[in-house]
Amino acid sequence: MEKSVKRAKPLRDVRYFESPEHLRPGSPMPGYAGELFKLPKGAIALGQRIGRKCEELGISLGDADHLYVCLTPCIPEASLLHTDYALERWHRFVMVGLASDHSDRPPGEQLSVVQSATFGAIAALATRGVELLPLLRQEMASKGNALRVTLRTRETKKYRIRVEQDIPVHPAPSRVFARIEERATSRALEVQVAQVRFHDDAPSLVDRLSIVDEVLTIHPRKSFRAELIGRDYELPLKVNLRELVEPGGG
């Protein structure tokens, strides 16, 4: 039990595959959804948002941080089938039934069905944070494509700071925002500080937050991958806090 708890890590990636039959140990890797089920383009971003928000909230499936939802017409729609199929310990496959005419439905209905199936799979597999799923579903329903993932927060005696990003439908870039609120006056400033080609590049640009002479500095992560990504940006990212506006003023 202790080893299992120590290995537990937040879910951070959700992807959609498809198969005409049950997945079994030794089966070839299924392909991404696109032939049996021609999902709307927004399905990829939907999975990315769910995965990244689960990471933010600490929702865990145990030692697997990738959830691969394999859509199939071979089981009843909305039903869930656990499978022992896996290629790596860090991913988990689960089969979800879709009707064979799923792709004929309006895009919004298709995405709603896939989202419900995804949350159902996470709820069935989660080892931590399952109680947070209803709130996450509510947030996704109210904000849609405008949903943001929190990258870093900090509170000082004077300021509350939150750095976030959105996850749009590719190929639109993911935007990174900094929101700073002056605690004594509630004056606030929100600015876009960067935009990245791929949503999972954004965390490399955001690590430690510091304030010196009323300038917020967003320091990048220190890793080989972060350094490669950071070459395309003028780092560290900075925000002049003297531009704080009055409440309701912008």
Stockholm file with secondary structure:
# STOCKHOLM 1.0

chainA/1-250         MEKSVKRAKPLRDVRYFESPEHLRPGSPMPGYAGELFKLPKGAIALGQRIGRKCEELGISLGDADHLYVCLTPCIPEASLLHTDYALERWHRFVMVGLASDHSDRPPGEQLSVVQSATFGAIAALATRGVELLPLLRQEMASKGNALRVTLRTRETKKYRIRVEQDIPVHPAPSRVFARIEERATSRALEVQVAQVRFHDDAPSLVDRLSIVDEVLTIHPRKSFRAELIGRDYELPLKVNLRELVEPGGG
#=GR chainA/1-250 SS CHHHHHHCCBCCEEEEEECSSCCCTTCCCCEESSSSCCCCTHHHHHHHHHHHHHHHHTCBCSSCCEEEEEEESSSCTTCEEECCCCSSTTEEEEEEECCTTGGGSCHHHHHHHHHHHHHHHHHHHCSBCGGGHHHHHHHHHHHGGGCEEEEEEEECSSEEEEEEEECCSTTSCEEEEEEEEETTTCCEEEEEEEEESSGGGHHHHCCCEEEETTEEEECCCCSHHHHHHHTTSCSSEEEEGGGCBCTTCC
#=GC SS_cons         CHHHHHHCCBCCEEEEEECSSCCCTTCCCCEESSSSCCCCTHHHHHHHHHHHHHHHHTCBCSSCCEEEEEEESSSCTTCEEECCCCSSTTEEEEEEECCTTGGGSCHHHHHHHHHHHHHHHHHHHCSBCGGGHHHHHHHHHHHGGGCEEEEEEEECSSEEEEEEEECCSTTSCEEEEEEEEETTTCCEEEEEEEEESSGGGHHHHCCCEEEETTEEEECCCCSHHHHHHHTTSCSSEEEEGGGCBCTTCC
//
